[in-house]
Amino acid sequence: MNIKNIISIVLALLIPTACSGQTKQKKDMETTGKALVVFFSHAGDNYSVGNIEVGNTKIVADYISEIIGADQFEIVTHKYDGMAYTPLIKLAQQEADNGELPEYEGDVDLSQYDTVFIGGPVWWGTYPQVMFTFFKNHAADLEGKTVIPFTTHEGSGLASCVEDVKAAFPGAKVQKGFSIYGHEVRTGKSKVEKWLKNL
Ligand SMILES: Cc1cc2nc3c(=O)[nH]c(=O)nc-3n(C[C@H](O)[C@H](O)[C@H](O)COP(=O)(O)O)c2cc1C
């Protein structure tokens, strides 16, 4: 076999592999379109992980942005700054019982996004009330868009978060959710990667 033939065979083997890689990448982009991660996350004293500088859900939001190139909007309130875990759970329960809607800082224009990931910790069986303030403000903004809920938690999984997102955005195409233990996120990037690959 001469050198020309060998080169032809090597090229024939390489080209389909390169093309299928491109097709897969393109397919991922088509599936997701322009994506945004909306999340709330509480740094500070927390269950199981102690006093953390970066909240568990923020770590997952950062993985998503890094892996698929999504923008972010963080729902920020300073209402819980510096609170120890026990008073925080009491306050959170009170807010949930009373259906309070705490304010958050700034806002985001959702019209430019096709896919919106929504993530937060489970607090008393659903997302923190401040996320419901965001849902109320944007109730009409996710019509026909793909919405992908996720949670971090310490035993409740998705709790009622997916149902609550569906109720908040009846016109949205709400997908199956993803949940991960809060104490696992720092070593759990591969789980997030696997989930995103299978969307
Ligand atoms: C106020 C409060 C309520 C919580 N309620 C629940 C719960 O109902 N179920 C659960 O599995 N975990 C619960 N947790 C644990 C958090 O969901 C978990 O630690 C989460 O990863 C925190 O994420 P973050 O650091 O992004 O805020 C609660 C934590 C707090 C602070």
The ligand as a Tripos MOL2 file, in Angstrom:
@<TRIPOS>MOLECULE
LIG
   31    33     1     0     0
SMALL
NO_CHARGES

@<TRIPOS>ATOM
      1 C1        -34.8440   27.6540   55.6540 C.3       1 LIG1
      2 C2        -34.4450   26.3040   55.1660 C.ar      1 LIG1
      3 C3        -35.3840   25.3200   54.9240 C.ar      1 LIG1
      4 C4        -35.0220   24.0780   54.3980 C.ar      1 LIG1
      5 N1        -35.9870   23.1480   54.1200 N.ar      1 LIG1
      6 C5        -35.6300   21.9880   53.5220 C.ar      1 LIG1
      7 C6        -36.6180   21.0240   53.1330 C.ar      1 LIG1
      8 O1        -37.8180   21.2080   53.3170 O.2       1 LIG1
      9 N2        -36.1880   19.8910   52.5340 N.ar      1 LIG1
     10 C7        -34.8740   19.6330   52.2840 C.ar      1 LIG1
     11 O2        -34.5590   18.5960   51.7350 O.2       1 LIG1
     12 N3        -33.9190   20.5340   52.6130 N.ar      1 LIG1
     13 C8        -34.2490   21.6940   53.2240 C.ar      1 LIG1
     14 N4        -33.2890   22.6240   53.5360 N.ar      1 LIG1
     15 C9        -31.8890   22.3680   53.1230 C.3       1 LIG1
     16 C10       -31.5660   23.1120   51.8110 C.3       1 LIG1
     17 O3        -32.5150   22.8190   50.8030 O.3       1 LIG1
     18 C11       -30.1800   22.7110   51.2750 C.3       1 LIG1
     19 O4        -29.2100   22.8940   52.2690 O.3       1 LIG1
     20 C12       -29.8140   23.4920   50.0250 C.3       1 LIG1
     21 O5        -28.7760   22.8280   49.3360 O.3       1 LIG1
     22 C13       -29.3960   24.9200   50.3060 C.3       1 LIG1
     23 O6        -29.0490   25.5430   49.0900 O.3       1 LIG1
     24 P1        -28.4150   26.9990   49.0010 P.3       1 LIG1
     25 O7        -27.0660   26.9280   49.6950 O.co2     1 LIG1
     26 O8        -28.2700   27.2540   47.5510 O.co2     1 LIG1
     27 O9        -29.3290   27.9640   49.6580 O.co2     1 LIG1
     28 C14       -33.6430   23.8320   54.1140 C.ar      1 LIG1
     29 C15       -32.6820   24.8100   54.4010 C.ar      1 LIG1
     30 C16       -33.0630   26.0330   54.9220 C.ar      1 LIG1
     31 C17       -32.0240   27.0810   55.1880 C.3       1 LIG1
@<TRIPOS>BOND
     1     1     2 1
     2     2     3 ar
     3     2    30 ar
     4     3     4 ar
     5     4     5 ar
     6     4    28 ar
     7     5     6 ar
     8     6     7 ar
     9     6    13 1
    10     7     8 2
    11     7     9 ar
    12     9    10 ar
    13    10    11 2
    14    10    12 ar
    15    12    13 ar
    16    13    14 ar
    17    14    15 1
    18    14    28 ar
    19    15    16 1
    20    16    17 1
    21    16    18 1
    22    18    19 1
    23    18    20 1
    24    20    21 1
    25    20    22 1
    26    22    23 1
    27    23    24 1
    28    24    25 2
    29    24    26 1
    30    24    27 1
    31    28    29 ar
    32    29    30 ar
    33    30    31 1
@<TRIPOS>SUBSTRUCTURE
     1 LIG1         1 GROUP 0 **** ****
